[in-house]
Amino acid sequence: RISHQMGLMVLWQWLTLWALGRFLTAPSARSFKWLCLLGLLVGGGFYTYFAWPAVAFLIALVLAVWAYRTGSQKVPVFFLFWVLLALSPLLAAALRSHFGYYMTHRWLTPQNREWGLGQSLYYPATLLWEGWKGYFGYAPRWGGFLNPVLGAFFLLGVGEAWRFRDLPLVRALAASFILFLGPVLLTDNYSASRLSPLLPVCLILAALGIQTLHYPAMGLKKIYLPVLLAFSLLLDGVNLAMTRDYTNSCKEGPRYTRFVKAWELLEPMGKRGPGAVFPDFINDTRDRSLSFLTYPFNPVVNPVIPPGSISWAAVMADEEYKP
């Protein structure tokens, strides 16, 4: 029901972590092919979601440390080559059109009245429990991303990670958690999809927590954990069903159809020449689609277009201001 590419990022991140592990543990004779695959996966990840640069930075940092300790100076060079090879079509498209507007306009600033730094605490809360409910933000509607069973395992895993905090793997998990969560806390509104990079990290910590279980009896060991995981899957099904029911009845969708209707009028006008479109008279600042779509002919958002070249103008306003 929700056409959003962020779901691809979680799968792509698991594939990338798998390729990284195979490269770090492969014999030297076979490590090159895993390095090529890792570079292609990291480069391809930029096509999935805006949060991918944080994942790419973490992978590059791990490889840089590994290359420094092993003396393999050519590894970063080959890795960068394969990343750029996969990334080149996106870079070419970015150079030909306006790219990065959404990312540069989503940071928390003093001028933003919609969201505050204190409200950003809803993001870590979404991992274990309900997050922000002021509007639809791609968040679960019952519980958090981790159901009560996985959430309990996650907290056990955090405790175990603290016990073994001197291990390099645990330090890497802690660094990735901070790296993936930090930028999210500095954004100017709520969208739980930005937590996507954290999900594999949370599941790894949950798996670590599972290892701490003390089974009541050896005879029950074979069924104790499967029963818990089956119950966890059932809870996820309930969460999915309730989120589906919410999205089906969400009242926010029709509100954004006004931008679709506005674009149907603005597109043919833009083909006739530059024109000024003023979208900021609308109180809702979450939808930036018109600013992006009108960028090729709108000097209000595109500083390259001379204001004196416009031949028409359009003002977007809320329906409450209709005469």
VENZI-V961654 format. One record per residue. PSI is psi in degrees with one decimal (none if undefined). OMEGA is omega in whole degrees, -180 to 180 (none if undefined). Layout:
# VENZI-V961654
psi->PSI omega->OMEGA
psi->PSI omega->OMEGA
This chain:
# VENZI-V961654
psi->-26.4 omega->-178
psi->111.3 omega->180
psi->91.6 omega->-176
psi->133.0 omega->-174
psi->-6.8 omega->-175
psi->-23.6 omega->177
psi->-28.8 omega->178
psi->-27.3 omega->-175
psi->-38.6 omega->-179
psi->-46.9 omega->177
psi->-44.4 omega->-179
psi->-34.9 omega->179
psi->-40.0 omega->176
psi->-42.9 omega->178
psi->-40.5 omega->-180
psi->-43.0 omega->178
psi->-36.9 omega->177
psi->-45.3 omega->179
psi->-37.3 omega->177
psi->-44.0 omega->178
psi->-40.1 omega->178
psi->-38.1 omega->179
psi->-45.3 omega->-176
psi->-23.7 omega->-178
psi->-3.4 omega->-177
psi->148.3 omega->172
psi->156.4 omega->-176
psi->-29.2 omega->-178
psi->-26.3 omega->-177
psi->2.3 omega->-175
psi->-27.0 omega->-176
psi->-41.5 omega->-179
psi->-34.3 omega->177
psi->-32.0 omega->176
psi->-40.2 omega->178
psi->-46.2 omega->179
psi->-41.2 omega->180
psi->-43.4 omega->179
psi->-40.4 omega->179
psi->-38.4 omega->179
psi->-41.9 omega->179
psi->-43.1 omega->177
psi->-40.1 omega->179
psi->-23.5 omega->-180
psi->-23.5 omega->179
psi->-14.5 omega->178
psi->-6.4 omega->-174
psi->-55.1 omega->-174
psi->158.9 omega->-176
psi->-22.2 omega->-178
psi->-5.3 omega->-175
psi->-32.8 omega->179
psi->-33.4 omega->178
psi->-39.8 omega->178
psi->-44.4 omega->180
psi->-39.5 omega->179
psi->-41.3 omega->180
psi->-45.1 omega->179
psi->-44.0 omega->179
psi->-38.0 omega->179
psi->-42.7 omega->178
psi->-44.2 omega->179
psi->-38.4 omega->180
psi->-42.9 omega->178
psi->-42.7 omega->179
psi->-42.4 omega->-180
psi->-36.7 omega->180
psi->-41.3 omega->-178
psi->-30.7 omega->-178
psi->-9.9 omega->-179
psi->15.9 omega->180
psi->82.6 omega->-174
psi->-20.4 omega->-178
psi->-16.7 omega->-177
psi->-49.6 omega->179
psi->-33.3 omega->-179
psi->-49.1 omega->179
psi->-39.0 omega->179
psi->-46.0 omega->180
psi->-35.5 omega->180
psi->-47.1 omega->-178
psi->-32.4 omega->175
psi->-47.9 omega->-179
psi->-31.2 omega->178
psi->-45.0 omega->179
psi->-29.2 omega->-175
psi->-14.8 omega->-172
psi->-41.2 omega->177
psi->-39.2 omega->179
psi->-40.1 omega->178
psi->-41.1 omega->179
psi->-41.7 omega->179
psi->-36.0 omega->-180
psi->-34.7 omega->180
psi->-24.1 omega->-178
psi->-15.7 omega->-176
psi->173.6 omega->180
psi->122.4 omega->-177
psi->136.8 omega->176
psi->2.6 omega->-178
psi->-44.8 omega->-177
psi->-45.6 omega->-177
psi->-37.2 omega->-178
psi->-14.7 omega->-178
psi->14.4 omega->-179
psi->11.8 omega->-178
psi->149.7 omega->-179
psi->124.2 omega->180
psi->160.8 omega->178
psi->-23.3 omega->-179
psi->-13.9 omega->-177
psi->116.8 omega->-179
psi->-6.8 omega->-175
psi->-28.3 omega->-169
psi->145.0 omega->178
psi->165.0 omega->-178
psi->-34.7 omega->178
psi->-35.5 omega->179
psi->-18.0 omega->178
psi->-16.3 omega->177
psi->-14.7 omega->175
psi->-25.0 omega->-179
psi->-56.1 omega->177
psi->-28.9 omega->178
psi->-30.8 omega->-178
psi->-23.2 omega->179
psi->-37.3 omega->-174
psi->-23.8 omega->-176
psi->-172.8 omega->-175
psi->137.0 omega->178
psi->-147.5 omega->-179
psi->133.7 omega->-180
psi->14.9 omega->179
psi->-27.9 omega->176
psi->170.8 omega->-179
psi->124.4 omega->-177
psi->33.4 omega->179
psi->34.7 omega->-179
psi->154.6 omega->174
psi->148.7 omega->-179
psi->-2.2 omega->177
psi->109.6 omega->-175
psi->-161.3 omega->-179
psi->-167.9 omega->176
psi->-33.6 omega->176
psi->121.1 omega->178
psi->172.4 omega->-177
psi->-35.3 omega->180
psi->-52.7 omega->179
psi->-34.0 omega->177
psi->-40.2 omega->178
psi->-42.6 omega->177
psi->-38.1 omega->179
psi->-45.3 omega->-180
psi->-37.0 omega->174
psi->-40.0 omega->179
psi->-36.7 omega->177
psi->-40.7 omega->177
psi->-42.1 omega->178
psi->-39.1 omega->179
psi->-36.5 omega->178
psi->-36.1 omega->178
psi->-38.7 omega->-177
psi->40.4 omega->-174
psi->-13.1 omega->179
psi->-9.2 omega->179
psi->141.1 omega->-179
psi->-38.3 omega->-179
psi->-41.3 omega->179
psi->-39.2 omega->178
psi->-36.8 omega->178
psi->-39.5 omega->177
psi->-42.7 omega->180
psi->-41.8 omega->179
psi->-40.4 omega->180
psi->-36.9 omega->179
psi->-44.6 omega->180
psi->-41.8 omega->-178
psi->-38.4 omega->-177
psi->-29.5 omega->-177
psi->-35.1 omega->-175
psi->-54.9 omega->180
psi->-31.1 omega->-179
psi->-37.8 omega->-179
psi->-15.3 omega->-178
psi->10.0 omega->177
psi->163.5 omega->-167
psi->7.4 omega->173
psi->-175.4 omega->-174
psi->122.6 omega->171
psi->106.1 omega->-175
psi->-16.8 omega->178
psi->-21.6 omega->179
psi->-13.4 omega->177
psi->2.1 omega->-177
psi->-44.0 omega->-180
psi->-22.9 omega->-178
psi->-20.6 omega->-172
psi->-46.9 omega->176
psi->-36.9 omega->179
psi->-43.7 omega->179
psi->-38.6 omega->180
psi->-33.5 omega->176
psi->-42.7 omega->177
psi->-35.7 omega->176
psi->-40.2 omega->177
psi->-36.6 omega->176
psi->-36.7 omega->178
psi->-33.8 omega->178
psi->-33.7 omega->-179
psi->-17.0 omega->-178
psi->-5.2 omega->-177
psi->139.3 omega->173
psi->110.2 omega->-176
psi->142.0 omega->-176
psi->-31.3 omega->179
psi->148.4 omega->-178
psi->-30.3 omega->-179
psi->-26.7 omega->180
psi->-2.3 omega->-174
psi->-34.8 omega->-176
psi->-19.1 omega->-178
psi->-15.8 omega->-176
psi->-53.6 omega->-179
psi->-44.2 omega->177
psi->-36.1 omega->178
psi->-42.3 omega->178
psi->-43.8 omega->-179
psi->-34.5 omega->176
psi->-40.8 omega->177
psi->-37.8 omega->177
psi->-42.0 omega->178
psi->-37.3 omega->177
psi->-42.6 omega->178
psi->-38.7 omega->177
psi->-36.9 omega->178
psi->-40.4 omega->177
psi->-43.0 omega->179
psi->-44.8 omega->-180
psi->-41.6 omega->-179
psi->-42.2 omega->-179
psi->-36.0 omega->176
psi->-38.4 omega->177
psi->-44.2 omega->-180
psi->-36.2 omega->-180
psi->-46.5 omega->-178
psi->-32.7 omega->178
psi->-29.4 omega->-178
psi->11.8 omega->-177
psi->130.7 omega->-178
psi->-3.5 omega->-177
psi->-24.7 omega->-176
psi->-49.8 omega->-179
psi->-25.4 omega->-178
psi->-31.1 omega->-177
psi->-3.0 omega->175
psi->-19.2 omega->179
psi->-31.6 omega->178
psi->-34.3 omega->176
psi->-44.7 omega->179
psi->-38.2 omega->178
psi->-39.9 omega->-180
psi->-32.8 omega->177
psi->-30.0 omega->177
psi->-35.5 omega->-174
psi->-31.9 omega->-176
psi->-50.9 omega->179
psi->-29.7 omega->177
psi->-37.4 omega->179
psi->-29.5 omega->178
psi->-21.0 omega->180
psi->-16.8 omega->179
psi->174.1 omega->-179
psi->144.3 omega->178
psi->149.5 omega->-178
psi->122.9 omega->176
psi->120.8 omega->-177
psi->98.0 omega->-177
psi->-5.5 omega->-169
psi->5.8 omega->176
psi->1.5 omega->177
psi->132.7 omega->-175
psi->-30.7 omega->-179
psi->114.0 omega->-177
psi->8.0 omega->-174
psi->-30.6 omega->-177
psi->110.0 omega->-180
psi->17.7 omega->-173
psi->-39.5 omega->-179
psi->-37.0 omega->177
psi->-37.7 omega->179
psi->-45.2 omega->-176
psi->-34.8 omega->-178
psi->1.4 omega->-177
psi->-40.4 omega->-177
psi->-22.4 omega->-177
psi->8.5 omega->-173
psi->107.5 omega->180
psi->-12.7 omega->179
psi->-35.2 omega->-180
psi->-12.7 omega->-179
psi->101.9 omega->-176
psi->-12.5 omega->-179
psi->-29.2 omega->-178
psi->123.1 omega->178
psi->131.1 omega->179
psi->-28.6 omega->-179
psi->-7.4 omega->-178
psi->-5.5 omega->-175
psi->148.7 omega->179
psi->-1.9 omega->180
psi->167.3 omega->-180
psi->151.8 omega->178
psi->140.3 omega->-180
psi->125.9 omega->176
psi->131.7 omega->180
psi->158.6 omega->178
psi->155.4 omega->-179
psi->-23.2 omega->-179
psi->-23.0 omega->-179
psi->6.4 omega->-178
psi->129.6 omega->-178
psi->none omega->none
